[in-house]
Amino acid sequence: MYLEKAQNRIIDFIRDETGKAGVDGAVVGISGGIDSALTATLAVKALGKDRVLGIHMPEINLTAATDSDDARTLADWLGIEYRTIDISGIISAFMAAVPGSESADRLTRGNLKARTRMSLLYFHANQLNRMVVGTGNKTEILLGYYTKYGDGGVDLEPIGGLYKTEVWEISKRLGIPESLIIKKPSAGLWAGQTDEAELGISYVKVDEVLRMLEGGSEPEKILSKIGISAEQLNSVTGRIKRNEHKRKAPPVLEMF
């Protein structure tokens, strides 16, 4: 009952926010993962398939072929307009134009890719008078597990109130293709990257931790009930604190 109610509220939210903004529809970045799949599906239910554009932005020789296949499968299943834009040329041109860019670390390069994708989504949104609809879930937002002004640069976050485990459950209810539901979550920013390996804890466990933290539970109770290590708990709470700036508007100095 809760998940059905949440699903309907999200559909109303998308419809209401795009209506208030007076735009003609939505642009959604489709990665081949479950978050973007659910977001695009709910956007279609809210606005209709003719008002949702899906854009897949792979990087040649890095993006897995299965991700591109799954992105296309989703678009075909939804019946939406779909475009593929290879970002490798844009990244190469950027790196060639910046002195010393060859020394950039993996995270810096990964964030550049996320921000390049954001720019492409907004280019199309501006061109078509649409809104960029984000695909971030509650787990990622609380942890700050996204790129500021990258995948975090959007007009609205419809599934931002859903934990990752709830994203999976609603996706099953809606009949989203199984290949997207069962695959390991990954931001796809470098070869072999997976979310859970980088976080050092499964999404099932981290969602349990976040729920208990929201409920005011003490660390000792969380450790005993969930069965994780103190190191894993400290990693979760550290991410929440360290990435607080991502969840807020930029500070403004109030003058006299």
C-alpha positions as CSV (number, residue, x, y, z in Angstrom):
1,M,0.0,0.0,0.0
2,Y,2.8,2.4,0.9
3,L,4.7,1.8,-2.4
4,E,1.6,2.3,-4.5
5,K,0.8,5.5,-2.7
6,A,4.4,6.7,-3.1
7,Q,4.3,5.8,-6.8
8,N,1.1,7.9,-7.3
9,R,2.5,10.8,-5.4
10,I,5.6,10.9,-7.6
11,I,3.5,10.9,-10.7
12,D,1.4,13.8,-9.4
13,F,4.6,15.6,-8.4
14,I,6.1,15.4,-11.9
15,R,2.8,16.5,-13.4
16,D,2.4,19.4,-10.9
17,E,6.0,20.7,-11.1
18,T,6.2,20.7,-14.9
19,G,2.8,22.3,-15.0
20,K,3.8,25.1,-12.7
21,A,6.9,25.7,-14.7
22,G,4.9,25.9,-17.9
23,V,7.3,23.6,-19.8
24,D,6.4,21.2,-22.6
25,G,7.8,18.0,-21.1
26,A,10.8,16.2,-19.5
27,V,14.3,15.3,-20.5
28,V,15.8,12.2,-18.6
29,G,19.3,10.9,-18.8
30,I,19.0,7.2,-19.3
31,S,22.1,5.3,-18.1
32,G,20.9,1.7,-18.4
33,G,20.5,1.6,-14.7
34,I,17.4,1.2,-12.5
35,D,17.1,4.7,-11.1
36,S,16.8,6.3,-14.5
37,A,14.5,3.5,-15.7
38,L,12.1,4.2,-12.9
39,T,12.3,7.9,-13.3
40,A,11.6,7.7,-17.0
41,T,8.7,5.3,-16.4
42,L,7.1,7.5,-13.9
43,A,7.6,10.6,-16.1
44,V,5.8,8.8,-18.9
45,K,2.9,8.0,-16.6
46,A,2.7,11.6,-15.5
47,L,3.2,13.3,-18.9
48,G,2.7,10.8,-21.6
49,K,5.4,9.2,-23.8
50,D,5.4,12.0,-26.4
51,R,6.5,14.5,-23.8
52,V,9.5,12.5,-22.4
53,L,12.9,12.5,-24.2
54,G,15.4,9.9,-23.1
55,I,19.1,10.6,-23.7
56,H,21.8,8.0,-23.3
57,M,25.3,9.4,-23.0
58,P,27.9,6.6,-23.2
59,E,31.7,6.9,-23.4
60,I,33.2,4.7,-26.1
61,N,35.5,2.0,-24.8
62,L,34.2,2.6,-21.2
63,T,30.4,2.3,-21.1
64,A,29.4,-1.3,-21.0
65,A,27.5,-2.6,-24.0
66,T,24.9,-4.0,-21.7
67,D,24.2,-0.5,-20.3
68,S,23.6,0.8,-23.8
69,D,21.5,-2.2,-24.7
70,D,19.4,-1.8,-21.5
71,A,18.9,1.9,-22.1
72,R,17.6,1.1,-25.6
73,T,15.4,-1.7,-24.3
74,L,13.9,0.7,-21.8
75,A,13.2,3.4,-24.4
76,D,11.6,0.9,-26.7
77,W,9.5,-0.5,-23.9
78,L,8.3,3.0,-22.9
79,G,7.9,4.1,-26.5
80,I,9.7,7.4,-25.9
81,E,11.9,9.4,-28.2
82,Y,15.5,8.4,-27.6
83,R,18.9,9.8,-28.5
84,T,22.4,8.5,-28.0
85,I,25.3,11.0,-27.6
86,D,28.9,9.7,-27.3
87,I,30.6,12.0,-24.8
88,S,34.2,10.7,-25.5
89,G,34.9,13.4,-28.1
90,I,33.7,16.2,-25.7
91,I,35.9,14.8,-22.9
92,S,38.9,14.5,-25.1
93,A,38.5,18.1,-26.4
94,F,38.2,19.4,-22.8
95,M,41.3,17.5,-21.6
96,A,43.3,18.7,-24.7
97,A,42.4,22.3,-24.0
98,V,43.4,22.2,-20.3
99,P,47.2,22.3,-19.5
100,G,48.2,19.5,-17.2
101,S,45.0,17.7,-17.5
102,E,46.8,14.4,-18.0
103,S,47.6,14.4,-14.3
104,A,44.0,14.5,-13.2
105,D,42.9,11.7,-10.9
106,R,40.1,9.3,-11.5
107,L,37.6,11.2,-9.4
108,T,38.2,14.5,-11.2
109,R,37.8,12.8,-14.6
110,G,34.7,11.1,-13.4
111,N,33.1,14.3,-12.2
112,L,33.9,16.0,-15.5
113,K,32.0,13.2,-17.3
114,A,29.0,13.7,-15.0
115,R,29.0,17.5,-15.6
116,T,29.3,17.0,-19.3
117,R,26.2,14.8,-19.3
118,M,24.4,17.5,-17.2
119,S,25.3,20.1,-19.8
120,L,23.9,18.0,-22.6
121,L,20.6,17.4,-20.8
122,Y,20.2,21.1,-20.2
123,F,21.0,21.9,-23.9
124,H,18.1,19.7,-25.0
125,A,15.8,20.9,-22.2
126,N,16.4,24.5,-23.2
127,Q,16.0,23.8,-26.9
128,L,12.7,21.9,-26.3
129,N,11.3,24.0,-23.4
130,R,11.4,21.1,-21.0
131,M,12.7,20.3,-17.5
132,V,15.6,18.1,-16.7
133,V,14.2,15.4,-14.5
134,G,16.8,13.9,-12.1
135,T,17.3,10.3,-11.2
136,G,18.8,10.5,-7.8
137,N,17.3,8.3,-5.0
138,K,17.1,9.1,-1.3
139,T,20.0,6.8,-0.4
140,E,22.4,8.6,-2.8
141,I,21.2,12.0,-1.8
142,L,21.6,11.4,2.0
143,L,25.1,10.0,1.4
144,G,26.0,12.7,-1.1
145,Y,26.9,9.9,-3.5
146,Y,26.6,12.0,-6.7
147,T,28.4,14.7,-8.5
148,K,27.6,18.3,-7.5
149,Y,26.3,20.1,-10.6
150,G,26.6,16.8,-12.4
151,D,23.9,14.2,-11.9
152,G,22.9,16.5,-9.0
153,G,22.3,19.3,-11.4
154,V,18.6,18.9,-12.2
155,D,15.3,20.7,-12.0
156,L,13.5,18.2,-9.8
157,E,14.2,14.8,-8.2
158,P,11.0,12.7,-8.4
159,I,12.5,9.6,-6.7
160,G,14.6,11.5,-4.2
161,G,12.3,10.4,-1.4
162,L,12.7,6.7,-2.2
163,Y,15.5,4.5,-0.7
164,K,17.4,2.4,-3.2
165,T,15.6,-0.7,-2.0
166,E,12.3,1.0,-2.6
167,V,13.3,1.9,-6.1
168,W,13.8,-1.8,-6.8
169,E,10.5,-2.7,-5.3
170,I,8.5,-0.1,-7.3
171,S,10.3,-1.0,-10.4
172,K,9.2,-4.6,-10.0
173,R,5.6,-3.5,-9.4
174,L,5.7,-1.5,-12.7
175,G,7.1,-4.4,-14.7
176,I,10.3,-2.6,-15.7
177,P,12.5,-5.0,-17.7
178,E,14.3,-7.4,-15.3
179,S,17.7,-6.9,-16.8
180,L,17.7,-3.4,-15.4
181,I,16.6,-4.5,-12.0
182,I,19.1,-7.3,-11.3
183,K,22.2,-5.6,-12.6
184,K,24.8,-4.2,-10.2
185,P,24.4,-0.4,-9.7
186,S,27.2,1.6,-11.2
187,A,27.8,5.3,-12.0
188,G,29.9,4.1,-14.9
189,L,32.5,6.8,-14.4
190,W,35.5,4.4,-14.7
191,A,36.1,0.8,-15.7
192,G,34.9,-1.8,-13.2
193,Q,33.2,0.7,-10.9
194,T,30.2,-0.4,-8.8
195,D,28.4,1.6,-6.2
196,E,28.4,-1.0,-3.5
197,A,32.1,-1.7,-3.8
198,E,32.9,2.0,-3.6
199,L,30.6,2.5,-0.6
200,G,31.9,-0.6,1.1
201,I,28.4,-1.7,2.1
202,S,25.4,-3.2,0.3
203,Y,22.4,-0.9,-0.5
204,V,20.2,-3.2,1.6
205,K,22.4,-2.6,4.7
206,V,23.0,1.1,4.1
207,D,19.2,1.7,3.7
208,E,18.7,0.0,7.1
209,V,21.3,2.2,8.6
210,L,19.8,5.4,7.1
211,R,16.3,4.5,8.4
212,M,17.6,3.9,11.9
213,L,19.6,7.1,11.8
214,E,16.5,9.0,10.7
215,G,14.7,7.4,13.6
216,G,17.3,8.7,16.1
217,S,18.9,5.3,16.9
218,E,22.2,5.3,18.7
219,P,25.3,3.8,17.0
220,E,25.4,0.8,19.4
221,K,21.9,-0.2,18.6
222,I,22.5,0.1,14.8
223,L,25.6,-2.0,15.0
224,S,23.9,-4.8,17.0
225,K,20.7,-4.9,15.0
226,I,22.1,-4.6,11.4
227,G,25.3,-6.6,11.9
228,I,27.7,-4.2,10.2
229,S,31.2,-3.2,11.4
230,A,31.9,0.1,13.1
231,E,34.1,1.0,10.1
232,Q,31.1,0.6,7.8
233,L,28.9,2.7,10.1
234,N,31.5,5.4,10.4
235,S,31.8,5.4,6.6
236,V,28.1,6.0,6.2
237,T,27.9,8.8,8.8
238,G,31.1,10.3,7.5
239,R,29.6,10.6,4.0
240,I,26.4,12.2,5.3
241,K,28.4,14.8,7.2
242,R,31.1,15.4,4.6
243,N,28.6,15.9,1.8
244,E,26.1,18.1,3.6
245,H,27.1,21.0,1.3
246,K,25.7,19.1,-1.7
247,R,22.2,19.1,-0.2
248,K,22.1,22.8,0.4
249,A,22.1,25.9,-1.8
250,P,25.5,27.7,-1.9
251,P,26.1,29.8,1.2
252,V,25.5,33.6,0.6
253,L,27.3,36.2,2.7
254,E,24.6,38.4,4.3
255,M,25.9,42.0,4.2
256,F,25.2,44.6,6.8
